[in-house]
């Protein structure tokens, strides 16, 4: 094991929060919430199983009803949501863990068949693909262009959701400005056709993300506020344009706030944009690699490269999904469980969720299928 991979297990620190290692469980949508977005007891079991992570960033939760993306995703805008998440955070804390909650508004990634509402977006540009709903996959709808009033209300909803998350027992929140959802849609030139102060130039396109992060930090404290971005990511039909200008500009605007961290998805230590963002960001960077091999060796290789390039913490998704004891496996150099893709989303239940075995336990009787290559960690 190299010096860099050994560093994965060194203690680390966020503002006001000590972490036992540099290994972060990345947010992973699993669709195991109740239909109204309330976390279930099964989710408490799932996250408690993975409490050995240095930090868990819980799956994306919507700050308002309009922001719902898919069926059975979590939310954080009602008392029932807060109570449901409190059961999760209590279980994780009892198991020795720490949690942030990711806040995500889907924007055009949503459907009336799921939420009962017309999606909103920076501009009336529909998702260029079908979308999963309770009725199966349906054609996407044209979203309603957000007014200035909608923007102000949504910023306030994020701040309120952040306060709800703290009330639910989370140590902090992660504002999601990645993966083609609402904040990312404001960043991208093909989804943001606005001619007001929120569209056109790089400075205008980063404005909404910045205002959300600033409002959340004002509500709960900058040290409890993280931000996730995914530079150059084209998922959900995104074409950013000016990628290498957008993210350093965003880092420079928010760098003086003292945010808990900047979480970079699809992180490539060789990419110019990663290096420029690292240079522009004065605080902690969490890097989520694209793994060419879902194995102990592959994780160490990718993590070591990112730590050498200036990342402070490493976020892993699929390895944590399939390995509740991932930290122990990586320490020992033990093999990883393979992920059962067919149980990833939309199926509900414990299979492929809480039944992955720890070291020394009997494997599930379910057949295990190979993981598709080239997926984010």
N, C-alpha and C positions, 0 to 999 in steps of 0.2 A: 504494500500500500504506500502511495507516495505521500510526501509531506502535505500536499494540497488536499488529498482525500481524507487524510487524518484530521485535517482542520474542520471537516464536516461535524465532528463530534465535540469541538471546543465550545465552551459556553459563549453566549453572545448576549447583546443587550439592545432593546429598543427603548425609547424614552419612557422611563418609569416601569419597565418590565424586563426582568432577567429571563433569559432563555437557556435551557440546559444544553442545547446544541444548535447548529446552524441549519438544521433540516426542518423545513416548513411543509406542512400538508397544504397543497394548493386547493383552491375552491373547485368543487366538482359537482355540477348539477346531476342529481340522481333521481329526481321525480318520486320521492317517497313521502312527500308531505300529504296532508289531507287536501281535499279538493279546494278548500278555502285558503290554502297556504299555511295552515298551522302545522308546525313540526310534530311528528308522531313519536311515541315511545321507542319504536324501532330505530329512529334516527338517533335518539339518545344512546342506545346500545352501540350503534355503528361508530359514532364519534368517540365514545368512551374507549372502545377497542383500540383506537388510534391515538390515545392521549400521550403516548411516549414521544410524539413529534415535538420538536422544539417549540413550534407554534402551529396551531390549526387555523386556517382561514376557511370558515364555513362557507358553504355553497351560496350562490347568489340569491338574495332576497329582494323582493320588489318594495319600493318605498310608497307606492300607491297602486290602486287597482288597474289603472291604465297601463302600467308598466309590465304587466304579466306577459311572459313569453309563451310558456308551454303549460300543459296540464300538470298539476301536482308539484309545482315548484313552490318554494317557501316565500313568505312575505313577512313584513315587519311594520305593518301600519295599523294594527288593531290590538286591543288588549289580549285577545285570544292568541295572536301571534307571539306577543311578548311572553305570555305564560308558557306557551309551547317551547319557545327557545330557552326559557329559564330552566326547564327540565333538562334540556340538552347541556347547557353550560354547567349546571349543578353536577351532572353525571361526569362530565369531563374534568371538572375541578376536583371532584372526589377521587378521580383516577390519577390526579397529579398534573393535569394538562392546562393549557392556556388557549383562548380562542379570540380571534377577530371575526367579524361578520362582513361578508362582501355585500354591498348595496348595488343593485343593478336594475336599471329601467331598460326594457327591451326596445323602446322606440318602435320602429316599423316591424321589428321581429315580434309579432303578436297577431292575434286574430280575434274577431268578435265571437267566434264559436268557442273560444277559450275563456275570454274575459267578459264577454257581453258588451264590450266597448270597442269603438274604432281606434286603432292605434294612432299615436301621434309621432311626429318626426320633424326634423328641421325643415324638410321640404316634402312635397307630395310625390315621393319616388318610392314605388313598392319594392319589396324584396323580390329578387329575380328568380324565385324558386317557390315550390310549395312549402307548407309549414305543417308540422304535427299539431293536431287538435284532438279534442275528445271524440270527434267524428272521423278520425283518421287524417291522412294528409290532404290538405285543401289548398287551392290556389291562394296566394297572398293577396291582401287587399291594399288599395291605395291609402296610405296614412294621411291623416289630417295635418296640415302644416301648423306648427306651433305658433301662436301669437306671442307678443311680448308678455302678455299676462300669463299665458301658459308657462313660459320660461320662468317667470318669477315664482309661480306656484310650485313648479317642479323643483326648483332650487330649495324652496322652503320645505317641500316634502322630504327631500334628502336629509335636510338638517333634523327634521322631526324623527325620521327613521333612525338616524344615528343616535338620538337621545333614547328612543325606544330600545335600541340594541344595548346601550349601557344599562338601562333598566332591566334588561333581560339577562344581564350578567356577563356580557362580553367585555373584554379588556379594551377593545377598540373596533373600528370599522375600516373596511377597504372600499373606496369609491371605485366603481368599475367603469373605466373609460377604454374598453378593449373589445375585441372579438365581434365587432360589427353591431353592438348595441347602441343605445341612444347617444351617449356621450361621444362614442367613436363616430357615430353618424355625423355629428357636428364637426368633427375633425376632418372628415373625408370630403374631397371636392365633388365626388359623384353623387353623394347623398345630401350634401349641403349646398343648395343653389341660392341661398339667401343673398339679398343685397343690402340688408341692414347691418347693424354692428356685430352680428353673429355669423356673418358669411363673407366669403371673398378672400381676404388676405389671411396669411398665417396667423397674425395677431387676433383677427376677428374669429377665426375658426377654433382657436384654443380657448376663447373667452368663456364658453358655457362650462366646459370641464373645469376651468380654473375657478369660476364662480361657485360651482357645486362644492369643490374641495375647500374653498375658503369659507363657505357657509357651514359646512360640517365641522371644520376646525374651530370656527367661532362658537359653535354649539357645544361641542364636547371636549375641545382642546386639540391643538395640533399634534401633540404627542400621542393621541389616540386615533389619529387619522392617517390611513395609508391611501395610496392611489395606484391603480393597476392600468398599465398601457400595454399595447402589443404592436410596436412599430412595424409597418409594412404588411400587417396581417390582412389577407383578402377574404377571410371567412365572412359569410352572410353578405356577399356581393359588394364588399368595400374596395374602393380604389382611392387611396388617400391623396396622392399627389403631394410633392414637397415633403416627403417623409423625413428627410435628413434636416429639414428646417423646422418642422412642426415640433418635434420632441425636445430638441435643445431649447426651443423657445418656451415650451411648457415647463421644462425643468427650471429655466431661469426665472419665470414668473412666480413659480411656487417654491423655489428653493429657499427663500428667506423665511418661510412660515415656520420651519421646524417640524415638518410632518414626520410621522413615525417612520415611513419608508416610501420608496417608489418601487413597485413590483413590475418587472419587465417580463412579459410573456413572450414566448418564441425567441428567447434570448440567444443570440449568436455572438460568441466572444470575438469573432473575426469581423463582424459587421461594423462599418463606420459609425452607424447610428448608435450602436451600443457604446462604443468608445466615447462619442461626443456627449451622450447623455450621462455617462459615468463622470466625465470631466465637468459637466455643468451642474450635477446634483451634489450638494454638499453633505447629504446624509446617507442613511442606509439604503442600499439597493438589494432587493430580493430578485433573483434571476431564476426564471422557469425555463429549463432547456428543452429543446427538441431532441429526444433520445433516438439515436439510430439503432439502439439495442436495449430492450427492456430486460436488463440483467444487472446483477451486482456490479459486474465489471463495467457495463455501459453507464450506469449511474455514476460510479467513481470517475470514469473518464470524462464525462460531460461536466460533472460538478467541479472537478479539478481545473478544467480549462476556464470555467467561468469565475472561480475564485481567483485564479491567476490573473484574470482580466479585470479584477476589481469588484466583483460581486461580494456582498457581505453574507448573504443567506441564500440557500438553494431551496426552491419550491418544487416539489414533486407531486404529481397527481396520480396517474395510473399505477405507479409502484405502491403508493399508499392505499389506493383502492383495493388492490389484490393482496396486500400484505399488512395486516393490522399491526404486526411487529416489525415493520420495515427497518426501524432504527437498529434493532438487535441484529437483523439479518445483514445489514450493511456493515455493522461493526465486526461481525464474525466472518464476513465473506461468504455467507450461506446463499444457496440458490433462492430465487424469488418465485412465488406462485405466478402462474400465468393467468391473465385476466380472461374471464368468460364474457366476451363482447355482447352476446345476446341478452345478457342481464344488466347491461349498463344503464339504460334509460327506458322509461315508458312501460316497464313490466310490473313494478311494485313488488313488495314482499321481501323476504329475507334472502332468497336464493340469489347468489351473486352480489350480496350486499353485506350481510353479517356472518355469512357461513364460510368465509375464507379461513383456512387453518393457520394457526401460529406454528412455529417450529415445534416439532415433537407431537403435534396433533395429527389425527388421521385426516387425509384429504377428503373433500366432498365426494360423494358417490357420483355426482354429476360429471359428465364428460367435460374436459377442459379443452377449449379451443385456443389456437395460437393467436397472439395479439397481432393486429395489422401493424406493419412497419411505418416509420416516419411520422409517428404521432407525438404530440406534445406530451411531455413527461407526466 
